[in-house]
Amino acid sequence: MLKKANNNFESKLASICIAATVLIIGVLLFSLSKDAYKAYLRGNIVHVLETLLFVSGLVFMTYSNILYQVCLRGHYKRLDQHKPVETGELYKLYQNPAPSLSVLIPSYKEERIVNWQTMMSAALAEYPSKNVVLLIDDPYPAKSLPDMIKLDDTRQIPVEMQALFDIQAEHYRAERDAFIARGSVNYTCRKEELFRLADNYERVAGWFKNLADNFMAGKTLESLNHADRFFVEAILYAPAAQHDELAGKLRIMGNENNVPMKDFFSMHYARLAGLFNVNFSSFERKKYSNLSHEANKAMNLNSYMALVGKSWKEVKNGSEFHLIETKPEDADFTIPHADYINTIDSDSLMLSEYALRLISIMEQPGNKKLAVIQSPCSSFPGCPKGLERTAGACIDVQFLTHQGYTHWDATFWVGANAMLRREALEEIKEIHMKNGYPVSIYIQDRTVIEDTESTIDLVHKGWKLYNYPERMTFSATPPDFGSLLIQRRRWSNGGLLILPKLFNYVFNARKDKRLFKELFMRFHYLASTATGCIVALLFCFYPFADKFSSPWLLLSIVPFFVLYMRDLKFAGYNYSDALRVCAFNLMLFPIVIGGVLKSFEQIITGKKIPFGRTPKITGRTAAPALYSALAVAMPLAFAYCAINQYILGHNSKVVFALINMAFATYALVFFVGIKAAFEDMFSGVVMRIRNLYRNAEIIPMPSYQSDTSVSAQAGGQ
């Protein structure tokens, strides 16, 4: 059971920690500046410059430290003021025509169960009517028989779901129509309607339970992995329990002669008719030569968004297919209009009230300029494995940080899921010519963090973004070092490329206190990865004198760790997981540097970096030999530093090196795996030797997927 935070207390504690950090750093800076001044008077310019270098790194570290604490203060203040709309109020959306909604799920060679679970969670997210679209980005046509079979199977998922939902939708539409035909207005009839409604809600609950039983196929909840268990409990059992509870309340109302007015019944019959009112479909952009085939998620989404609300005809030109806009009566298919577009990755799940809650906020009169609303993804709870659990802990704490960004008017669009206002997307749309065809770009694909760049585009046009302060979407976390490497290297790449857009926005915006707070947040979000790498390399490898190893420096980190450990506890983890997070971040350091270097590569060459899709495969994803070698080398390097500093008599640096050695060793053993690291380091060499000297046929292990092949095939997420 999660430890519940006292929001007011946590907000005050964050304020105290901010003040303590500023005070400690102030004392340290005063001491350093005093020492530098004395060195200047003695003519020791080298020491002065060395102090300036150290202070520059210290200032950035303090910037990051305080920003986290400021975000936490904002999060807990928001949470203290948050009063979620009562569930019954949300159902009023059924009383009038609701805005149209399409849920887009970009998919690239995903396993069937991954697509099925995401589509099911989207379909079961309550809303009067919605389209759920699987954007299949597998190569077209399939290049091998296994790929062809997999592609055909993926195409069948929407078809099978449509048949499953249509049976239920037809029944509840008939129930609604029968109620309208009865026109029940007197007391006795309305009392009977309560029991009819109860029967219907019990039937709905039974359907959810049957679906759960079929999914588990005779297994127990305890025997499922943590992701499947969450799917059953949160996506199927939780709504079933809510429907059963409502049915019970309706029966009590009938037995106690507590009979509501006719509008109550109209709303509930409309809700029942909407529960399964879903239109499923799939779309494959790579079938059409006049649509973008860029290998990234952004263009998969953009290609479909450009078709929304229009009718299209397939025209064959030689061996190629083109899409031509036409009149509805002449069209092969029509893409329904959408006032809102919800994007969700194919390894993510949304809770049942997600769409109702977010769109109800978007529809409030004061939110007409709200372009994006989201509940930033949390990790699936209950993961027992070390690496996946620790990566999930980082994601769950980042959720709190994102809430703080919203408090300070600096929300960033987080691409794993988001509810988007179509009008806002149209305003930032750009038309580019690619391969002789006009291509509409709503979400920028210039960098591999496409949602971040589009955030700046939106705020530059005067649009707002908002993080809903409750966990309502959950996503898978990479289960091994190889897949995590691909994801985190991608996340580390692109911020520097977007900074000029941020500066342009700030230059043209109205200069006030709000803008300063926004810049304080947004600049760190974009620049911290690169500058953090530089500072970390500086402190690790520059031979600063012992006098810079002040106890005040260590003390300045204490407030940060106090808050971080508390946040881990509130997110369902242990205080000790903070140490695992330290080992985890140290392990990621070479990967982050690799991502930053990719940004510099794009700046220098002007060529887009390939989109590295996070693999979602059964088995382990092999890591590149270089990164595996670095994971092995890090503990040895820190051990060498400790010995060297001991010989030189720098005791404080010995302690620092030993601590890092312990973290790096823990990461190698429990996160990377010694056996896996050596396999990935030498597997390529072994395969080449076998090919050269034994002429053996090399059959790749089915559970492995190299980083190179993933990047080359990238186009999912």
N, C-alpha and C positions, 0 to 999 in steps of 0.2 A: 504494500500500500504506500502511495506517495506521501511524503511529508508535506503538509500544507504550509505555505508561507504566510506570515503576517505581513501583508503588503506595506502597511504604514511603517512597521518596524524596519523592514528590509530597505525601504526607501531612505529612512533616516540613517540606517547603518551605512548605506552607500555614500551618503553625504559626509558622514564622519570619516569614512575611508578616503574619500577624495581630499578632504581637508588634511588628513594625516599624511597622505602621499605628497601633497603640495608642500607641507611643512618640512618633511624629511628631505625632499629634493632641494628645497630652498636652503636648508642648512648645509647640504652637501655642495651645492653650487656656490654658496658664500665661502665655504672653506676652500674650494678649488680656485675661485677667483682671487681670494686673498693670497693663496700660494703662488698663483700665476703672476700676480702683481709684484710680489717679492722677487720672483725670478726675472721679471722684466727690469726691475731696478738693478739687478745684478748683471744684466745684459745677457741672460740665458734665454735667447729667443727660441731655441729648439724646444725648451720646456714649455714656453708659452704656446707655441704652435701645437705641441703634443696635448696640452690641456684643452685647447680649442677643439681639437679632434675628438678627444674623449667627451667633452661637454656636448658636442654635436650629436654623438651617438646616444648619450644619456638623455638629451632633450627628446629625441624621437622615441626612445623607450618609454619615457614618462608620458609622452603624447598618447601612445598606444595604451598604456596602463590606465591613464585617466579617462580616455575615451570609453573603455570597457565599463568603468565604474559609472560614468555619466549615463551610458546606455542602460545600465541596470537601474539606476535611480529613475530614469524615465519609464522603464518597463513597469516597475512596481507602482509608480504613481498612476500610470495608465490603468493597471490592473485594479488598483484601489478605487478608481472612478468608474470602472467598467460595470455596466448594468445590462447584461444581455436581454434581448427582447424575449418575452415569454413565448414558449412554443406555440401556444394557442393563437397568439397575435400573428405569428408567421403564416398561419393557415389562411389569413385574410387575403393572401395573395391569390387564393383560389376563387375569390368572389368576383374578381374582375379579370378581363383578358391580361395575361401576364406577358412581359417582354419575352421575345423569342431567344432561345438559348441553344448553342451548339457546343458540345464537348469534343475537343480534338485530342487524339491520343497518337502522337508520333511513335512509330515502331520500326525497328530494324532488326530482322532476323531473331526476334524474341522467341523464347520458348512459349508454347501454347498456353501454359498455366499462367504465365506472367501477363500476357495480353488479356486472357479471360478474366482474371481477378480484377485488373484495372477497369476493364469495360463493365464488369458487373457492379463494381463500387460506384462508377459514374452513373450507370443506369438506375441504381437504387438510391442515389442522392435525390431526395424529394424535390419535385418541381412539376408544375402543371403539364408541361410538355417540353420535350427536348430531343435533340439529335445527338447521337453518340457515334462518332466517326473514327474508325481506325485508319490512320494514315500509314499505309504499308510502304516502306521505303526499301524493300528487298530489291536486288537487281531484277530488271525486267528486259527481256525474258530471262527466266532462271537458267543458270549456266551449267547445271548438273542435275541428274535425276533426283538426288536427295534434296537439293534446293527447290526443285519443282514440286516435289511432294510436300515439303514444308510450306511453300508458298500457297499451294492449293488448300492445305489444312488451315492456314491463317485466314484465307479468304472465307472459309466456312464458318468461322467464329461468329461474325455478325449475323449470318443467315440463321444459324442455330439459335442464337439469342433472340432474334426477331420472332421465330416460331414459338419459343418458350414464353415470351412476354405477351404475344398477341392473344394467346388463350386467356390469360388473366385480364388483359386490358378489355377484351370483348365482354367478359363477364361483368366487370365493374362499370363499364359504360352502360350495359343493359340495366344494371341496378340503379344507376343515376337516372336513366331515361324513364324507368318504371316509377321512380319516386316522383319525377316531374309529372308524369301522366296521372299518378294518383292524386296529386294536388292536395295532399293531406294538410288540413288547417285546424281541425277541431282537436280538443284535448285528448280524446281517446285514441285517435289516429296517431297523434304525435308520440304518445306513450308507446304505441306499438312500433313506431319507427325507431325508438331508442333500442329496442331489442333486435330489430333488423340490422341496425348499424353495428351492434355488438357482435352479431353473428358474422357479419362481413369482416370486421376487424379480426375476429378469431380465425377466420379463414385465411386472411393475409398472414397472420402470425404462423399458422400451420404451413403455409407455402414456404416461408423463410426457413422454418425448421426442417422441412423436407429437403430443401436445397442444401442446407448444411449437412444433413445426413448423407445425401448423395455425394457431396464433395469429400466427406471424410471416408466414405466407402468402408464402413465398418471399423475404422480406427477410432481411438479415443483422443480427446483434446490433448492430453498429456503426451501422446506419441507423435503429435505433429511438430514440425519445426516452428520456431517462434513467429515467422512471417505468416505461415498458414494458420497458426493458432489465432493470431491477431485478426486475420481475415474472417475466420468463423465467428469469433467472439464479438468483434466491433462492427462488422459489415452485415452479419446475418443474425446472430443471436440477440444483439442489443436492440435492433429494430423490432424483432419478434417479441421481445419482452415489453417494449413500449406499446405495441399494438394489443398485446394481451392485457396490459394494464389499463389501456383506454377502454377496451371491451368491458372489463370489470367495472370501471367507473360508470359506463353507460348503463349497465344492468342495475347498479346501485341507484342511479338517478331514476330509472323506471320503477324500481321497487319502492322508492321513497316518494314517488309522485312528483319528483322535481323535474318538470317537463319544460325544456327550453322552447324558444320561438322557432318559427319555420326557417329563418336564416341560418340557424345553427345546423339544421339538417342539410340544407342546400350546400353549405360549405363542406360538410363532411362527405357528402356524396360526390362533390366535385373533387375532393382530395382523393377519395378511393378511385375515381375514374382516372386521376392523374398519376397514381402510384406506378402503373405499368405502361403509361402512355409514352413510349420511347420508340424513336425511329433509329434503327441501327443501319450502318452502312460502312463501306470501306472505300478507300481511294488510293490509287497508285500513280503518282505523278510521273514516274519514270517510264510509263507506258507511252507518254506523249512527248514528241520531240520539241514542241514549241513551249514546253514548261521547263523550268530550271531543273538540272540534274546535279547541282552543287551538292557535295557530300557533307551535308550538315543538317541539323534539326531545324534551324531557322528557315531554310529554304523549303523544307518539307512542309512546314506550317504556312509559309508565305504563298506557296503554290496553290494550296487549297483556299486560303483566305481570299485570294484574287478572284475565285470562282463563285464566292458566296452571293446568293440572291439573284443568280443569273441562270439561263438555260443554255445547254451546250450540246453540240453535235460532234460525233467522232467522224473524222474524214481521213481516209487512208490515202497516203501519197507514197506510192511504191511500197516499200516494206515498213514505212513509218506511219504512225498515227498522229494526227493533229486534233486539237480541240478548237472548235469554232463557235463563237457565241451566236445564238439564233433565237427565233421565237419559240415559246413554250410548246406550241403544237407541232413544231418541226424537230424538237430536241430529242436526243437519246436519253438525257437525264437533266434534272434541274436541281441545283444546290439551294436548299432552303435559306431564306433570309435569316439573319441572326443579329439581334440587338446586342447580345453578349456572346463572347467566345471564351470558353474555359479551356485552357491548355493544361494537360496533365501528362507527365511522363509515364511510360508503360510499366514502370516498376513502383508506381505510387497508388495510394488508395485515399478516397475522400469519404468522410463520415456522412451520415444520411441527411443532416440538416445543412450541409455545406452550401449548396446552391441557394436555398431559401434565405439563409442568414446573410450571405454576402450580397445577393442581388437586392434584398430588402434595404440594405444600407446604401447601395448604389442608387436606388430609386428615391431616396429621401430628397426633398426639394433643394436642400443646401449642398447636395453632392453632385450636381450636374457636371462639374469639372473633375470628378474623380474618374481617372482612366483605368487604374489597376487596383484591385483589392485581392488580398491573398491571406492565407494562413500558412506561413512558411513551413516547409516540411519538417516533421520530426522523424526520428528513426523508429522502426518497428520495435516495440518494447520487448524485453525478456530474452535478448540474445545472450547465450551462454559463452560464446567464443571470445577470446581475448581481443584480437584485432578488430573484429566487427563491432564488438561491444564498446571498445574505446573510441572508434570512429563515430559510432552512434552517440556517445556521450558528448563529443565535440559538437556534433550537429544539434543536439538538444539544447546545449548551452547557447549556441549561435542563434537559436530561436529567440532567446531572451534579448540578445543584442539587436536583432532585427526589430523587435518591438520598441527598443529604445530609439532606433533610427526614426520610427514614426513619431515618437514623442517630440523629436527635434526637427520635424518636417524634412526628413532626409531619407525617406523610404526608398529602397531599391527593389526593383522587380526581380523576384527569385524564380527562375524559369521552370523549376520542377512542376509547379502548378500556379495558376493565376487566373482570375476572372477579369476579362478585358472588355472594355467598352468599345464597340465597333467604331463608333464615331471618332474616338481618339486615335484609333489605328489608321483610319482614313486620313486624318490630319497630318500624320507623320509619314505617310506613304511616299515612296520615291519610285520612279520608273526608270529602270536601266535597260539598255539594250545588251542582250547576251546571245551570242550565236545567231544574230540577225533577228531575234524576237524580243518584243518588249516584255520585261519581267517586273512585276510589282513587288516592292520590298517594304514590308511593314516592320518586320523585326530584322535589325541589321545583322548581317553575317560577316562583317569585316573582321571581327574577332571571334574567338571561340566562346566568349562569354557574352553572347548576343543580347541577353536580357538586360545586362548592365548598360550597354551602349544605348539601347532603346529607352532606358530610364532617363538618360540625359536628353534624348530627343523629345520625350514627352514633357519634362519639366520646362524645357526651353520654349515649348509651345503653350505653357501656362497650365498644364494638366497636373493633377495630384495623384499620389499613390498612397496606399494605406495597408497596414498589416493588422488583420483581425487578431485581437489579443487572446485567442484560445487555440489550442492544438486541434486542428480539424483535418489535416492531411498528413499522411505518413508515407515514408519511402524506404526502399531497401538500401542498405549500406554495403559497399563492396566487401566480400567475405575474405579476401586474401590480398597479399601485398601486390601482386601483379595487377589486379583490377583496380585497386585503390590508387596505385601509381598513375594509371592512365587518367583517372578522374581528377586527382589532385594536381597533376601537371597541367591539365586543361584549365582548372580553376585558377591557377597561378599565372596564366598567360592572358594578356590583353589589357590589363588596367592602365598601363603606361600609354597605350594607344588611344585610350578614351580621355585621358587628362586634358588634351587641348579642347575637346568639346566642353568639358566642365568649365575651363577658364573662359571660354567664349560665352557660355551661359552666364557666368558670374559677372563678366564685363558688361553685358547688356541688361542684367537684372537691376531692379531697384535696390540701391545700397541702404540696408537697414540692419538692425540687430538680428532679425530672422535669417537674413542671407548669410551673415557671419556664422551663425550656428549651423546652418545647412552646409556651408563650405567646410567647416571644422569636421563634420561627419563624412561628407562625400569625398573629400580629398584623401582622407585616411583609407577609406574603402578601396579607392583606386590605386593609391600609391604605396600602401603599407607593405604589400608583398615584395616589391622591388627594394624599397628603402629598408625594410626589415632584413632582407638578405644581406644588404651592404653592411648594416650595423652589426649583424651577427658575425659576418666574416671579419669585420674590424676588431671586435672584442675577442674573437677566437685566435686570430693570427697576428695581430699587431702586438709587439712586445712592450706594452705599457709598464711603467715602473710600479713597484709594489705600493707606492704611496697612493695610487689610484684605487687600490683595492680596499676601499673604506667600508667599515661595518654599516655605515649609513646606506650604502648601495644595496646591501642585502636586506636591510630593514625596509627599504622603500617598496620591496616586492611583497611584503607580508600582507598589507591591506588587500592587494589583488588576490592573493591565494585564499585569504579568509572568505572573500565573496565568491570566488570560483568554487571552492569546496561546498559552500552552502547551496549554490545553484545546482551543483551536481546532485546533492542530496534531494533537493526539491524536484529534480527531473527523474528521480528513481534510481540513482546510483549511490555509491559509497564514497565517503570522504577520501579513502585511499585511492580511488580512481583518478584523483588529481595527479598523483605521481605517475600513473600509467599514461595520462595525457601528456606529461612532460616527456616521457620516453617516446611516445607516439609522434610528437611534434619534432623531436630531435631526429627521428627516423625519416620524417618527411623533408628535412632540410635540403638534402641534395635534389630531391624531386622538385621542390619549390624553385630552387635555383635553375633547374632545367626548364621549368615553365617560364621564368623571367627571361632567360636567355633566348627563348623562342620569341618573346616580345621584341627584344632587341634585334633579332634576326629579321622580323617582319618590318621593323622600322628602317633597317638598313637596306633590305632587298626590295621592299614594297610588295612582297608576295604573301598572300594569306597562308597562315599555318593550317595544315590539315586538321580537321575536326577529329579528335581521338575519342571514339565512342567507348563508354564504360561497358565492358563485357558483362553479360548476364548468362553464364553458361554453367552447366553442371561440372563440377570438378574445379581444379586449380588453374588460374591463369598464369602462365609463365611470365616472369619479369625480364626485361632486357639485362644482358650480362653485366653491363656497366653499373647499373643501379644495385644489382645483387652484390657485385664486388665492393661497392661503396658501403653497403650495409655490413659486410664482413670487415671492411677496413676501419670503420669508425671506432669500434672498441679498441682496436690495436693502436690507432693513431692517438686516442686519448690516453692510453696506457703509456705510450712513448712520451707524450707531453708531461705526464705526471712524473715519470722518472727523470726527464730532463730538467724540469722545474725543481725537483728535489735536489738534484746535483747542484743547481745554481743557487739553492737556498731560498727560493721563492715559495714559502709554505702556503700562502693563501692561494696561489695559482695551482699548487699541488692538489688542494682540496677541490678546487673548481674542476680540474681535469678528472679527478677520481669520481666525482659526482656524475659528470658527463659520461665517463666510461661505464659506470653502473647503468645509467639510462640506456646507452647504446647497446650494451650487452643484453639487457632485458628485451629491448626491441628486436634484436637479432634472434634471440631464442624463442620468444613468445609471439612476436608479430610476423616476422619474416619466416623464421624456421631455418635452422642451420642446414638441414638436409635439402630443403627447397632452394636455398640460396646457392649451394654448391651445384645442384642440378642445373639451375638456370645459368650459372657462370660457365659451366663446361659442356652443356648439352650440345651447343653448336659445334664446338671443337670435336667432340666425340663423333658426331654425325658426319663431319667432313672426313675424319680419319677412316671411318667405316666405308664411306663412299670411295675414297681413294684406294684403299688397300684391300678391301674385301669385296668390293663391287656389290655390296648388300643393298637390297631395296629398303629404303627408310620409310616407315609408315608413321606419320606424326601421331602422337598420343591424342586420343579424342578429347581428353579433358583439358588439354593445353591449348592456348591461343596466344601467339606471339604478339608483342606490342606493335611490330611493324605491320603485320597483317590486319590488325584491328584498325590502325590508322588508315591503311590503304582502302579498307572497306567502309570507313566511317560514313555514317549517314543517319544513324539512329539518334542516340542521345548521349 
